[in-house]
Amino acid sequence: MPILTEPIGSIPRPVELVDGMKAHAAGSIGVDELNVLFDRAIKDTIKRFEATGSPVITDGEQTKPSFATYPINGLALDPGGVVIPFADGHTRQLPTLKAGPFRYQTYASDYLNKAITLTSLPVKQAVITASALSLLYPATGIEGYSNEAFIADVANEHEKDIRYCLAAGAYNVQIDFTEARLSLKLDSSGGLLRSFIALNNEVLNRLSPSERQKVGVHSCPGGDGDSTHSADIPYSELLPLLFGMNATNFYLEYAGEKNKVEVLEVIKDNLRPGQRVFLGVTNVLNPRIESAGEIRDLILEAAGYIPLSQLGTTDDCGFSPFADDLSTSRDIAFEKIRARVEGTRLAEKALEKTQVAI
C-alpha cells in the first residue's frame, strides 16, 4: 500500500522577492516590477518542487503576504490586534477590522489558478481558518456591524475560499489551524479551542462528504524565524479535540516533538475511522537535512501505531509562513522535501518486505 506524502505549503521566498515586496510597500517600485519578481519566484519554486520527486506540490505561497493575512490584504484595518508571542521573544500582531461588511480581498484560488498552469503535477492549496479570521473583530466593536454579523460573514467567506479552490481543481484543500495549539496556551480549559472548532465545523458541515474527502486540517506549534508559539502544549490536550473536526486529512507537526511515542499513542487512541494523519517527518525549524533512512525509520515506528491506510507523511510546518521569514534557505527547504519523498518510498519498500515475509 502506498504511503501518501504531501508538503504543507510555504517555501522561503528568494531574497530578491522579499526585498522587492519591502520596496513595493515603501513605494520604491511599482506593481508591474513586483509582478515580475512574483512570476520568477513562482516558476522557480514549481520547477524545483518538481525536481524533488514530490507527487503533490504547492506554489510555495510565494505571493502570499502570510499564510493568515492573504484574504485581508487591502482591507481598511487598524493595528493593535491579537499578539502572538514566540518562544525566542519576538511577536507577530494581527490587525483589527475598521468597518463591515467583512469580505475577502483575495481568495486562495487566485494563487491556485496561476500555479496549475505551470505544472502537470497535482497542486494542493492552503487556506486560513475561519477561527483565525474571527480574531480580527475589535474588542471595542464596530458601530452598525455586530460581532455576530461579522462571524456569519467570516463563515460564508471561508466557505467560498474552500469551494473556489475545489472548483479550480485543487488536489486537496488544507486549512491552516495554527491557533489551535496556541488557544490552549491562552485558555487551558479548552473552551477557546472548542469555540474555534465549532466555528470551523460550521463551515465544514456545509460541504458534502465527497468534498470533505479533499479537505484537511494542519496544526503545528507555529514556525516563524525558527521559533514556535506553543510547543509546550502537549498533543494529549489538543488531539482529542482536534480530531473532532469534520475533515478527512490531518497534517501534524511530529519531527520536532521530543516524546514521539507519547504522540503516537495519543493519535492511536483518538484517530477516527475515515481520517488520515500526515505526520511531519522533517523539522522545518532545524537546518539539518534529515537522511532518507532517518525518515524511513520514523515512518516504520509510526506504522506500529497507525494503520497504513490512515498514515501519510508531510513536513512539520510551512518553511516560511510569513513572507519576510528568511531563517531557512530555499536550498535547505527543497532538500528536506526530497529527503521526505525518498524516506517515504524507503518505508514503503521496507513494509512490503515485511508483508511478504509474513
N, C-alpha and C positions, 0 to 999 in steps of 0.2 A: 504494500500500500504506500503510495507516495506521501511524503510529508510536505504539506503546503508551506511555502515561505514567501513573505512579503515585507517590503520596507514600511516604515512608519510614515515618512513624508519629507521633511525638510533636509536639504543638503546645504552646507555652508556656501554662501554666495561668493563669487570671485571678488577680490579686494577692489578691483576697478568698479564693480557694480555697487558695492557698499559705499565707496567714495562718491559715485555718481548719484546715488539716492540722497546722500547728505547734501551734495551740491545742488540738486534739484530742490530740496526742501529749503535751502538757503537762497534760492532764486538765481544761482550762478549758471545753471544750464536749463535748457527748455525741455519740454516733454518729448519732443522728437529725438533729441540726443539721449534722453533716458531710455526711450523705447528701443533704440539701437543696442544699448547695453543689456536691456532685458532680453531681447531676441537672441543675442550672442550667448548669454548665460543659459537660457533655456535649451538651446540647441546643443551646447557643450555638455550640459547636465544629462540630457537624454542619451546622447552618444556614449558618454562614459557609463551611464546606468546600464545600457545595453551590453557594454563590454564586460560587465561583471558576471554575466550569465543569469542575472535575476529574471525569473519568469514573469514577474509583475514589477512595474516601475511607477514612479511619480515624476512630476516636473521639478521636484526638489523645492517647490514653493519659492522659486526664485523671484517672483514678482509680488509675493505677499509681504506687506509691511511686518506682519507677525501672524502666527497661527490663529491668534484670538481676535485681532482687530481688523482683519480684512473687510468684514461687512460694513464697518462704520467709518472707513477712511473717506473723509469728505463731508461727514455729518457735522452739524453745529454741536460742539462739545465743550464742556468745561473741564479743567484739570481738577485734581483733588478727589479722585475716586478711590476704590479699594486698593490698598497697598499690599503687594505680595513680597514678603521678605525671604531672602535666600540665605543659606547657611553661611556663606562667605561674607555676609554683611551688606551686600548690595540689594536693591529693591527694584521692582517694576510697579508702576501705578496705572490703574485703569482710569480712563476719563469718566465723566458723567454726562448724561444726555441733557441738553438745554430745553428741548421742546419736542412735542409729539406731532403727528404720529410717528412711531418708530418704523423705519423701512431700511432694508439693506441698500447700501450704495453699490456693493459688488457681491455677486453670488459666486460660489466656488466653481460653478460650471463654466464661468468665464475663463478660468485658468485651464480647466479640462479641455474645453473646445480647442484651445491652442495646442495643447500637448498631444492630443490624439492625431493631429495632422502630421506630427513629426516622428511617429514610430508605428510599427506594426504590432508591438507588444501590448498586452493589456495594461491599462493605466488606472490606478486607484486614486481616489480623491478624498482628501481630508476636509472636514468641516468643523466649525466650532459648535459647542453645545448651546442649547437654549439657556441652560443654567448659568453658564459663564456670562452670557449677554444680559441675563436678568440682573446682574450686579451693576449695570450702567445707570439704573434709576437713582437719582439723587435722594439722599436722606431727607432733604427739605421738601421734596415733592416737586411737581410741575403743575402750575395753575392750568386748570381745564383739561388735565390729562392724568388720570389716576394711575396708580401702580397696577391695578387690576387690568385696566385697558392696555397698559404697556406690556404686561406679561402675555396677554392674549395676542398682541401684535408680534411679540418675540416668538411665540409658539408657531404662529402662522408663517412667519418669515423663515424660521428654521425648517419647517416642513417643506417650504418651497426650495430651500437650499438643497435638501436631500433629494427631492423629486427631480429637480433640474439636472442634478448630477447623474441620477439613474437614467433619465431620458436622454442625456447626452452620450451615454454609453460607458459610464464608469464600470470598471471591473467590479469594484465594490466601493462603498462609501464608509469612511472611518470617521467617527465622531470623537473629537479630541476632548477628553474629560479630565484634564489635569487638576481641576479644582476639587475632584472627588476626594483624593487623599488629603489635600490641604484643608478641606472642610472639617475633617476630623481633628485637625490641629486647632481650628478655630472654635469648634464645638464638639467636645469629646463625647457628648451624649448621643451623637449620630443624628440629631434632629435636623441639622442643616443639610447633611448628606441625604437624608430621606426626602427632604423637600426638593433637593436638586434632582434626585432620581424620579420623583413623582412628576416633575415638570418635563423632564426628558422623555419619560414613558408616555406622557400625554401625547407627545408628537409621534413616538414610535408606534403607538397603538393605532394611529391613523393609517399606517402602512399595511398593505396586505401581507400575509405570511410569505408569499414569494418575494415581495420587495424586501422584507426583513432578512431574508436569506443573504442579501447582498449588503447588509448594514452591520457595522461593527463598532465597538467602543474601545478607545485607547485610554489607558490610565497609567500614569507614572508619577514619581515624586517631584516632577519638574526637572528641567535641564536648561540652564542658562549660564553661560560663562563657566561651564564645568562645575556648577553648583546646583543643589536641589533646594526645594522649599519644604518638603515634608517626608524625607526619607526615614525620619524617626518614628513615623506612624506605621505599626505592623500591619501586614496584609490580613492578619486574623481579624482585625477590626474593620477592614474595608471590604474584602471579597464576599463575605456572606450577604452584604447589601448590594454590592456591585452586580453580582450575578442575578439579581432581581430585575435588572434592566432587560427590556423585551427586545434584545438584539441577538444575533447569531454568533458573531465573532468578537472575541475579547483579546486585545493586544496589551500584554502586561510587561512592565519592566521586570527583569529577572536576573540578568547577568550581574547587575550591581548589588544584588541582595547578598547579605552576609550569611544568613541561615537559609540556604536553599531547600534543604529537606523540609524544614518547617513550612515554607511557602508551598511546596508540592503537596504536603499533607492537607493544607487549607484548601487548595484547589480541588484535590480529590474529594474532600468532604462536601464541597459546595457547588461544584460544577454540575449543571443541569443537563438532562438529555437534550440533544439537538444543538448544544452550544459547543463552540470550538475555542480553545485557548491557543493563542500565538505567544509563545514565550520569547522574551528578549534574550538573545544569546550573544549580543555584542554590547559592551558597555560604552555608551556614547560619551561618557564623561571622562574616560581614561584613554589617553592617546595610544596606549599599547595596542597593537593589532593582534587579535586573537588568532591562534592557529586553527586550521580546519579540524585537526584532530581534537583540540580542546573543545571546540563547539560540538563535534560529534559526541564526545563523552557527556557533555551537558544534556544533550538530547536523549541519549541512551538512559541516563539516570531518570529523566523526566518520564520516559516511556514506561518506567516501572510503577508510576502512579497515575498517569493519564492515558486512557485508551488512545491508540494511534489514530482512530477515526476522529478524535477530538483534539488532536495535537498539531500545532503548527509552529513555525519559528518566525521571528522578526528581530528588529533592533530594539534596544531598551526604550528609545525615545527618538524624536527627530533630532538630527545632528545640529540644527540651528533654527529653533522655533521662532526666534526673533531675528529680524533681518541684519542687525548690526553685530550679531554674535560671531566673532571670528576666532573663538577659542580652540576650535578644531579645524584642521586644514581640509580642503576638498580631497586631497590625495588620501589622507587617512580615512576619511569617511567612505570613499569608494573601495578601499582595500578591506575595510571591515565588512562591507556589504559582500564583497567577493568571498571573504572567508565564511560568512554566514551561509551563502549559497553552497559552497563546496562542503562545508561541515554538515549541512543538512543532507546532502547527497551521500556522504560517507555514512551517516547514521542510517539512512535507508538501506544501504548495502549490508551494513552490519546486522540490521534487523532481519533482512531477507535471509541471510545465512543462518541466523538463529532459528527462524521458522522452518527452513529446510532441514536443519539438524533435528528439530522436533518431529 
